[in-house]
Amino acid sequence: MNKEIRQRIVARHSDSLLRYGVHPHALYWSSREVQALRFRILSEVGVASGDTVLDVGCGFADLKSWLETQGLDIYYTGLDISPDLIAVAKGQHPDAVLHIGELVDCTFPEGCFDWVLLSGALNEPYADEGKYTRYMIQQMYELSRKGVAFNLLNANAVQAPDLQSFDAKDMLVFCETLCASCVLRTDYLQNDFTIYMHK
């Protein structure tokens, strides 16, 4: 993403953290229940105890907490462009590996994580017809050993100038150019969809 968009996202999260504190609202989730539902759907890609997981756009590393409540003992790495959110995550999860930045800032070797997961981190309108989002998905897939799961806003239900949404079937077609085994899920929220990419 360009520098201007990155600065805007970082500033917005700094402001929301001041307004809401350590709460899903600070991450623009409507509720803990919706956040947890999206986490459950992501985890159903096949995450199991002992797996390594990269959480792209990790926020407070709430995904780590949720996986632990499900009895999944995973090796967690979180990545977020907001220094403020990562500072909170480090305080809550001193055992986690946490990085400030986006994927292009990191030098992770190909295939170094079992799963690469992303929840709600690609809703920013980049005004590039989805090029950045598709690039991110490709990078995530290359970093995974077992696969990828991510969610996006469904364009059939969400059309807003301050949010980026996608046609679910079009995104599935793109993912199938990278991966022979893809699954589209639209069975959990009207405004959201999840894609699994299995290796």
Secondary structure, DSSP 8 states (H G I E B T S, - for coil): --HHHHHHHHHHHHHHHHHH-SSGGGGT-S-HHHHHHHHHHHHTTT--TT-EEEEET-TTTHHHHHHHHTT---EEEEEES-HHHHHHHHHH-TTSEEEES-GGG----TT-EEEEEESSTT-S--SSTTHHHHHHHHHHHHHEEEEEEEEEEETTT---TTS-EE-HHHHHHHHHTT-SEEEEE-SS-TTEEEEEEE-
